[in-house]
């Protein structure tokens, strides 16, 4: 099955060139047509080095993380002058909430730019410590209806809530990364498959498999989707065509 991977992190234990070569081999071995590399701020290489390495590889797109309260103008300037297709906001790791005034300043800065906004939405039990709340995702999408958002990890075990919010907001997509293998057994995966079948045009397959064998994990995840009732049409959408349709806006 040909797939697209909407959420891939380079192996930061390797040198940059080796990490990219590993990605290329992974793509070839798993029939991946296109990979979205999510670049985080704490990687052991500079953004300039990363963009130089990836710019000439047609089957790879990339997104750069911005931390709203630290040098976001410099980071945004680097992104705009590169071939990145979007930005990443990571409130869970960087401990900020989505009502922060700098978030809205960044979004205002994107108003004339064609960039995707990916936001980590994995609820891990710590959101209250830095004022993050599920409604803030919806509020941000409502404030910028012409901006495309991807809620990475589909909200984790709150996938039903995030699916219902996305249903009411046509500018929002969800990726399945991490959640699908972290909650491989139990009710969360069932809720994920229910959500996919309920909103099949808006889910994107993402891996975030860096700590495990890609081929074996991909196979297990597809088997689980099939066994829990994701039909072949919807599986094709999440694994391939939804990403293709979204990326038409960013080629």
SEROVO-119654 format. One record per residue (C-alpha): chain; y negated, x negated, z. Coordinates in Angstrom, 1 decimal, m for minus. Layout:
N
NODE   chaine        Y        X        Z
NODE        A        Y        X        Z
...
//
This chain:
251
NODE   chaine        Y        X        Z
NODE        A      0.0      0.0      0.0
NODE        A     m3.4     m1.4     m1.0
NODE        A     m5.9     m1.2      1.9
NODE        A     m9.4     m2.1      2.9
NODE        A    m10.1     m3.5      6.4
NODE        A    m13.4     m2.3      7.8
NODE        A    m13.3     m4.4     11.0
NODE        A    m12.0     m8.0     11.0
NODE        A    m13.0    m10.9     13.2
NODE        A    m12.5    m14.5     12.0
NODE        A    m10.3    m16.6     14.3
NODE        A    m12.8    m18.4     16.4
NODE        A    m10.2    m20.9     17.7
NODE        A    m10.2    m22.5     14.2
NODE        A    m12.8    m24.4     12.2
NODE        A    m14.9    m22.1     10.1
NODE        A    m13.3    m23.1      6.8
NODE        A     m9.8    m22.7      8.3
NODE        A    m10.6    m19.3      9.7
NODE        A    m11.8    m18.1      6.3
NODE        A     m8.7    m19.6      4.6
NODE        A     m6.6    m17.7      7.2
NODE        A     m8.4    m14.5      6.3
NODE        A     m7.8    m15.0      2.5
NODE        A     m4.1    m15.6      3.1
NODE        A     m3.9    m12.5      5.3
NODE        A     m5.6    m10.5      2.6
NODE        A     m3.2    m11.8     m0.1
NODE        A     m0.1    m11.2      2.1
NODE        A     m1.1     m7.6      3.0
NODE        A     m2.6     m6.3     m0.2
NODE        A     m6.1     m6.1      1.3
NODE        A     m8.7     m5.3     m1.5
NODE        A    m11.8     m5.9      0.7
NODE        A    m12.4     m7.1      4.2
NODE        A    m15.4     m6.4      6.4
NODE        A    m16.0     m9.5      8.6
NODE        A    m17.8     m8.7     11.8
NODE        A    m19.7    m11.7     12.9
NODE        A    m20.5    m11.9     16.7
NODE        A    m23.2    m14.0     18.3
NODE        A    m20.9    m16.1     20.4
NODE        A    m18.8    m17.5     17.5
NODE        A    m18.6    m21.4     17.4
NODE        A    m20.5    m21.6     14.1
NODE        A    m24.0    m20.6     13.0
NODE        A    m24.8    m17.5     11.0
NODE        A    m26.2    m19.8      8.2
NODE        A    m22.8    m21.6      8.0
NODE        A    m20.9    m18.3      8.0
NODE        A    m23.0    m16.7      5.2
NODE        A    m22.7    m19.9      3.1
NODE        A    m19.0    m19.8      3.5
NODE        A    m18.5    m16.1      2.7
NODE        A    m21.2    m15.4      0.1
NODE        A    m19.1    m16.5     m2.9
NODE        A    m15.9    m14.6     m2.0
NODE        A    m16.1    m11.3     m3.8
NODE        A    m13.4     m9.5     m1.7
NODE        A    m15.2    m10.2      1.6
NODE        A    m18.3     m8.4      3.0
NODE        A    m19.9     m9.3      6.3
NODE        A    m22.0     m7.9      9.1
NODE        A    m24.0     m9.8     11.7
NODE        A    m24.4     m8.9     15.3
NODE        A    m27.9     m8.5     16.7
NODE        A    m28.7     m8.5     20.5
NODE        A    m31.7     m6.2     20.8
NODE        A    m33.4     m7.9     23.7
NODE        A    m33.0    m11.5     22.4
NODE        A    m34.6    m12.8     19.2
NODE        A    m33.7     m9.7     17.2
NODE        A    m36.6    m10.3     14.8
NODE        A    m35.3    m13.8     14.0
NODE        A    m31.7    m12.5     13.6
NODE        A    m32.9     m9.6     11.5
NODE        A    m34.8    m11.9      9.2
NODE        A    m31.7    m14.1      8.7
NODE        A    m29.7    m11.0      7.9
NODE        A    m32.2     m9.7      5.4
NODE        A    m32.3    m13.0      3.5
NODE        A    m28.5    m13.2      3.4
NODE        A    m25.9    m11.1      1.6
NODE        A    m24.9     m9.2      4.8
NODE        A    m24.3     m5.5      4.3
NODE        A    m25.3     m4.5      7.8
NODE        A    m25.8     m5.2     11.5
NODE        A    m23.6     m4.9     14.5
NODE        A    m24.7     m3.6     17.9
NODE        A    m22.4     m4.4     20.8
NODE        A    m23.7     m2.5     23.9
NODE        A    m20.4     m3.0     25.8
NODE        A    m20.3     m6.8     25.5
NODE        A    m24.1     m7.4     25.8
NODE        A    m24.6     m4.7     28.4
NODE        A    m27.4     m2.5     27.0
NODE        A    m27.8      1.2     26.4
NODE        A    m28.8      2.9     23.1
NODE        A    m32.1      4.3     24.5
NODE        A    m33.5      0.8     24.7
NODE        A    m36.9      0.7     22.9
NODE        A    m35.8     m2.4     21.0
NODE        A    m32.9     m0.4     19.5
NODE        A    m35.4      2.0     17.9
NODE        A    m37.6     m0.9     16.8
NODE        A    m34.6     m2.4     15.0
NODE        A    m33.8      0.9     13.4
NODE        A    m37.4      1.3     12.3
NODE        A    m37.2     m2.2     10.8
NODE        A    m34.1     m1.1      8.7
NODE        A    m35.9      2.0      7.3
NODE        A    m36.7      0.3      4.0
NODE        A    m33.5     m1.8      3.9
NODE        A    m30.1     m0.8      2.7
NODE        A    m28.0     m2.0      5.7
NODE        A    m25.2     m0.4      7.5
NODE        A    m25.3     m0.1     11.3
NODE        A    m22.0     m0.7     13.2
NODE        A    m21.9      0.1     16.9
NODE        A    m19.1     m0.6     19.3
NODE        A    m18.1      2.7     20.9
NODE        A    m15.1      1.7     22.9
NODE        A    m15.4      3.3     26.3
NODE        A    m13.9      0.8     28.8
NODE        A    m15.1      2.2     32.2
NODE        A    m18.2      0.1     32.6
NODE        A    m20.8      2.0     30.6
NODE        A    m22.5      3.4     33.8
NODE        A    m23.3     m0.1     34.9
NODE        A    m25.9     m0.5     32.1
NODE        A    m26.9      3.1     31.4
NODE        A    m24.8      3.7     28.3
NODE        A    m23.8      7.3     27.6
NODE        A    m21.9      9.0     24.9
NODE        A    m24.8     11.3     24.0
NODE        A    m26.9      8.3     23.1
NODE        A    m24.7      7.7     20.0
NODE        A    m25.5     11.2     18.8
NODE        A    m29.2     10.9     19.6
NODE        A    m29.5      7.7     17.6
NODE        A    m27.8      9.2     14.6
NODE        A    m30.0     12.3     14.8
NODE        A    m33.1     10.2     15.0
NODE        A    m32.2      8.3     11.8
NODE        A    m30.4     10.9      9.5
NODE        A    m30.8      8.7      6.4
NODE        A    m29.2      5.7      8.1
NODE        A    m25.4      5.2      7.8
NODE        A    m23.6      4.4     11.1
NODE        A    m20.1      3.3     11.8
NODE        A    m18.9      4.0     15.4
NODE        A    m16.4      1.1     15.8
NODE        A    m13.2      1.9     17.6
NODE        A    m13.8      5.6     17.3
NODE        A    m14.7      5.9     21.0
NODE        A    m11.4      4.6     22.3
NODE        A     m9.7      7.2     24.4
NODE        A    m12.8      9.5     23.9
NODE        A    m11.9      9.8     20.2
NODE        A    m12.0     13.6     20.2
NODE        A    m15.6     13.6     21.5
NODE        A    m16.7     11.0     18.9
NODE        A    m14.9     12.9     16.1
NODE        A    m16.7     16.2     17.1
NODE        A    m20.1     14.4     17.2
NODE        A    m19.4     12.8     13.8
NODE        A    m18.4     16.1     12.3
NODE        A    m22.0     17.4     13.0
NODE        A    m23.6     14.2     11.5
NODE        A    m22.9     13.4      7.9
NODE        A    m24.4      9.9      8.4
NODE        A    m21.7      8.8     10.8
NODE        A    m18.3      7.2     10.1
NODE        A    m15.7      6.0     12.6
NODE        A    m13.3      3.0     12.3
NODE        A     m9.9      2.9     13.9
NODE        A     m9.9     m0.7     15.0
NODE        A     m8.5     m1.8     18.3
NODE        A     m8.0      1.8     19.6
NODE        A     m4.9      2.3     17.3
NODE        A     m3.0     m0.6     18.7
NODE        A     m4.4     m0.7     22.3
NODE        A     m3.3      2.9     22.8
NODE        A     m0.3      2.6     20.5
NODE        A      1.8      4.9     22.7
NODE        A      0.7      8.1     24.4
NODE        A     m1.8     10.9     23.9
NODE        A     m4.7      8.8     22.7
NODE        A     m2.9      7.9     19.4
NODE        A     m2.0     11.6     19.0
NODE        A     m5.7     12.4     19.5
NODE        A     m6.7      9.8     17.0
NODE        A     m4.3     11.2     14.3
NODE        A     m5.6     14.8     15.1
NODE        A     m9.1     13.5     14.6
NODE        A     m8.3     11.8     11.4
NODE        A     m6.7     15.0     10.0
NODE        A     m9.7     17.0     11.2
NODE        A    m12.3     14.7      9.6
NODE        A    m10.3     12.8      7.0
NODE        A    m13.3     11.8      4.8
NODE        A    m15.1      9.9      7.7
NODE        A    m12.4      7.6      9.2
NODE        A    m12.0      3.9      8.1
NODE        A     m9.1      1.7      8.9
NODE        A    m10.1     m1.4     10.7
NODE        A     m7.8     m4.0     12.3
NODE        A     m9.2     m6.1     15.1
NODE        A     m5.7     m7.6     15.2
NODE        A     m6.8    m11.2     15.8
NODE        A     m4.5    m11.7     18.8
NODE        A     m1.3    m10.5     17.0
NODE        A      0.7    m10.7     13.8
NODE        A     m1.3     m8.8     11.2
NODE        A      1.6     m7.8      9.0
NODE        A      3.8     m6.5     11.8
NODE        A      0.9     m4.7     13.5
NODE        A     m0.2     m3.1     10.3
NODE        A      3.3     m1.9      9.6
NODE        A      3.7     m0.4     13.1
NODE        A      0.4      1.4     12.9
NODE        A      1.2      2.9      9.5
NODE        A      4.6      4.1     10.8
NODE        A      2.9      5.6     13.8
NODE        A      0.4      7.4     11.6
NODE        A      3.2      8.8      9.5
NODE        A      5.3      9.9     12.4
NODE        A      2.4     11.7     14.0
NODE        A      1.5     13.7     10.9
NODE        A     m1.1     11.9      8.9
NODE        A     m0.1     12.9      5.4
NODE        A     m0.2     10.6      2.4
NODE        A     m3.5     11.9      1.1
NODE        A     m5.3     11.3      4.4
NODE        A     m3.6      8.0      5.0
NODE        A     m4.9      6.8      1.6
NODE        A     m8.4      8.0      2.6
NODE        A     m8.5      6.1      5.8
NODE        A     m6.7      3.0      4.6
NODE        A     m8.5      2.7      1.3
NODE        A    m10.7      5.2     m0.4
NODE        A    m13.2      6.1      2.4
NODE        A    m14.2      2.5      2.6
NODE        A    m14.5      2.3     m1.1
NODE        A    m16.8      5.3     m1.2
NODE        A    m19.0      4.1      1.7
NODE        A    m19.3      0.6      0.2
NODE        A    m20.7      2.1     m3.1
NODE        A    m24.0      2.2     m1.2
NODE        A    m23.9     m1.5     m0.3
NODE        A    m22.7     m3.3     m3.5
//
